[in-house]
Amino acid sequence: SVTTLSFSSPGDNASVTATPSDSEGHVLPEFTVTWTSSDTLIASVAPQTVSGAAEVLITAHRPGTVSVTAKVGQASGTVAVTNVDETAPTAAWTSTSTSYNDEVYGDVDINVTASDAWGIDSVGLFIDGTDVGSISCKSSMAYTPSAYVTSVTTGSCDRAAASFVFIWHSYLLYGGVVPFQAKVYDQGGNLTELNGTI
């Protein structure tokens, strides 16, 4: 059977076999082969137990590299599986504003949405060059307080898509144009940058 596999999209799969044999090369169909993946979040194998040289299916789930091992007694063989994410995420932004105190200051809601076949990792926001907060889709929100942003709404974050609202309390809302930048990373480390002014 093969010793290496490479997948370019989640859900891609391939059938592989391991053939138990004796020291003279005779196939031993009655032996049980046990298959395991070193990280089932990246790639899984099914079924995990087969007889003889029966096929199993290896399926890609997330970017990364794993080892899928077939074992018969003390003997084993390994398939190196690499899932490659070569496409940057798709992302867009919209904004809405609410004024207070005769439009001297107000709140600006910056809504960042993103999607990627392999999954979104994180979304970060910079206002006028200042890092004002980021959200991770793999762990709890990381937020850096600043003179501008008062809160970050987590919105939705599943494996393939994310939508977050950064709420910017601005005394400069009606005093001029302020640049901002959103940085969106996918699970493979690819970056999409959104630039705009508010």
C-alpha positions as CSV (number, residue, x, y, z in Angstrom):
1,S,0.0,0.0,0.0
2,V,1.0,3.7,-0.2
3,T,3.3,5.3,2.4
4,T,2.3,8.9,1.8
5,L,-0.9,10.8,1.0
6,S,-1.6,14.5,0.3
7,F,-5.0,16.1,0.4
8,S,-6.0,19.6,-0.7
9,S,-9.6,19.9,0.5
10,P,-11.4,18.8,3.6
11,G,-13.4,15.6,3.0
12,D,-10.8,14.3,0.5
13,N,-10.1,10.7,1.1
14,A,-8.2,7.6,-0.2
15,S,-8.5,3.9,0.3
16,V,-5.4,2.1,1.6
17,T,-4.5,-1.5,2.6
18,A,-2.0,-3.3,4.7
19,T,-1.2,-6.9,3.8
20,P,0.0,-9.1,6.6
21,S,2.5,-11.7,5.5
22,D,4.9,-14.2,6.9
23,S,8.7,-14.2,6.6
24,E,8.4,-15.9,3.2
25,G,5.9,-13.4,1.9
26,H,2.8,-15.5,2.1
27,V,-0.3,-13.4,2.8
28,L,-2.0,-14.1,6.1
29,P,-5.6,-13.2,5.6
30,E,-6.8,-14.5,9.0
31,F,-4.8,-11.9,10.9
32,T,-6.5,-8.7,12.3
33,V,-5.1,-5.3,11.3
34,T,-5.6,-2.4,13.7
35,W,-5.5,1.1,12.2
36,T,-5.0,4.3,14.2
37,S,-4.5,8.1,13.4
38,S,-2.1,10.2,15.5
39,D,-4.6,13.0,15.3
40,T,-8.2,12.3,14.3
41,L,-9.0,16.0,14.1
42,I,-6.6,16.3,11.1
43,A,-7.3,12.9,9.5
44,S,-9.4,9.9,10.5
45,V,-9.3,6.2,9.4
46,A,-12.2,3.8,9.2
47,P,-12.9,1.1,9.9
48,Q,-10.2,0.8,12.6
49,T,-10.1,-3.0,12.7
50,V,-10.1,-5.2,9.5
51,S,-9.2,-8.7,8.6
52,G,-6.2,-9.3,6.4
53,A,-5.7,-6.9,3.5
54,A,-9.2,-5.3,3.6
55,E,-9.3,-1.6,2.6
56,V,-9.7,1.3,5.0
57,L,-10.6,4.9,4.2
58,I,-8.4,7.8,5.3
59,T,-10.3,11.1,5.3
60,A,-8.9,14.7,5.6
61,H,-10.5,17.1,8.1
62,R,-8.1,20.0,8.9
63,P,-4.7,21.2,7.7
64,G,-1.6,19.5,9.1
65,T,0.4,16.3,9.1
66,V,-0.5,13.0,10.8
67,S,0.6,9.5,10.9
68,V,-1.9,6.7,10.2
69,T,-0.5,3.4,11.5
70,A,-1.5,-0.2,10.6
71,K,-0.5,-2.8,13.3
72,V,-0.5,-6.6,13.3
73,G,0.9,-8.0,16.5
74,Q,4.3,-6.4,16.9
75,A,4.6,-5.4,13.3
76,S,3.4,-2.1,11.9
77,G,3.5,0.2,8.9
78,T,2.7,3.9,8.6
79,V,1.1,6.2,6.1
80,A,2.2,9.9,6.4
81,V,-0.8,12.1,5.6
82,T,-0.4,15.8,4.8
83,N,-3.4,18.2,4.4
84,V,-2.4,21.3,2.5
85,D,-4.3,24.6,2.7
86,E,-3.2,26.8,-0.2
87,T,-6.1,29.2,-0.4
88,A,-6.6,32.3,1.7
89,P,-9.9,32.9,3.4
90,T,-12.7,34.9,1.9
91,A,-13.6,38.0,4.1
92,A,-15.7,41.1,4.0
93,W,-16.7,43.9,6.4
94,T,-19.6,46.3,7.0
95,S,-20.0,49.1,9.5
96,T,-22.9,50.9,11.3
97,S,-22.7,53.9,13.6
98,T,-24.8,55.4,16.4
99,S,-24.2,59.0,17.5
100,Y,-24.6,60.5,21.0
101,N,-24.3,64.0,22.5
102,D,-25.2,65.9,19.4
103,E,-22.8,63.8,17.3
104,V,-19.7,64.7,19.2
105,Y,-19.0,61.0,19.7
106,G,-20.6,57.6,19.1
107,D,-20.3,53.9,18.6
108,V,-19.1,52.3,15.4
109,D,-19.9,48.6,14.9
110,I,-17.4,46.9,12.5
111,N,-18.8,43.5,11.4
112,V,-16.1,41.2,9.9
113,T,-17.3,38.0,8.2
114,A,-15.0,35.3,6.9
115,S,-15.2,31.8,5.4
116,D,-12.7,29.1,4.4
117,A,-13.1,25.5,3.4
118,W,-10.5,24.3,5.9
119,G,-11.8,26.6,8.7
120,I,-11.1,30.1,10.2
121,D,-8.5,30.5,12.9
122,S,-8.7,34.1,14.0
123,V,-9.9,37.6,13.2
124,G,-8.0,40.7,14.5
125,L,-8.7,44.4,14.2
126,F,-6.4,47.4,14.0
127,I,-7.7,51.0,14.2
128,D,-5.4,53.8,13.2
129,G,-2.5,51.3,13.5
130,T,-3.4,50.2,17.0
131,D,-4.1,46.5,17.8
132,V,-7.5,46.8,19.4
133,G,-8.6,43.1,19.7
134,S,-8.6,39.7,18.2
135,I,-10.8,36.6,18.4
136,S,-9.8,33.0,18.0
137,C,-12.0,30.3,16.6
138,K,-10.0,27.6,18.4
139,S,-10.0,29.1,21.9
140,S,-11.6,31.8,24.0
141,M,-11.6,35.4,22.8
142,A,-8.4,37.4,23.3
143,Y,-9.1,41.1,23.7
144,T,-6.7,44.0,24.2
145,P,-8.4,47.0,25.8
146,S,-7.6,50.3,24.1
147,A,-8.7,54.0,24.2
148,Y,-11.1,53.2,21.3
149,V,-12.7,49.8,21.4
150,T,-15.1,49.2,24.3
151,S,-16.1,45.6,23.5
152,V,-15.9,42.8,21.0
153,T,-19.0,40.6,20.3
154,T,-18.0,37.1,19.6
155,G,-20.8,36.5,17.1
156,S,-20.6,33.1,15.4
157,C,-17.5,30.9,14.9
158,D,-17.8,27.4,13.5
159,R,-15.2,25.4,11.6
160,A,-15.7,27.0,8.2
161,A,-17.1,30.5,8.9
162,A,-16.9,33.3,11.4
163,S,-18.7,36.6,12.0
164,F,-17.6,39.1,14.6
165,V,-18.6,42.6,15.6
166,F,-16.0,45.0,17.0
167,I,-17.7,47.9,18.8
168,W,-15.6,51.0,18.7
169,H,-16.6,53.9,21.0
170,S,-15.1,56.9,19.2
171,Y,-14.7,60.5,20.2
172,L,-13.4,61.0,16.8
173,L,-16.4,59.6,15.0
174,Y,-17.4,62.9,13.5
175,G,-14.0,64.6,13.6
176,G,-12.4,62.9,10.6
177,V,-11.7,59.7,8.8
178,V,-9.9,57.0,10.6
179,P,-8.2,54.0,8.9
180,F,-8.7,50.4,10.1
181,Q,-7.5,47.0,9.1
182,A,-8.9,43.5,9.8
183,K,-6.6,40.5,9.6
184,V,-8.3,37.1,9.0
185,Y,-6.3,33.9,9.3
186,D,-7.5,30.4,8.3
187,Q,-6.5,27.1,9.9
188,G,-3.6,26.7,7.4
189,G,-2.1,30.1,8.4
190,N,-3.1,31.9,5.2
191,L,-3.9,35.6,5.7
192,T,-6.6,37.9,4.1
193,E,-6.4,41.6,5.0
194,L,-9.3,44.0,4.9
195,N,-8.5,47.7,4.8
196,G,-11.0,50.6,5.0
197,T,-11.8,53.9,6.7
198,I,-14.6,54.9,9.1
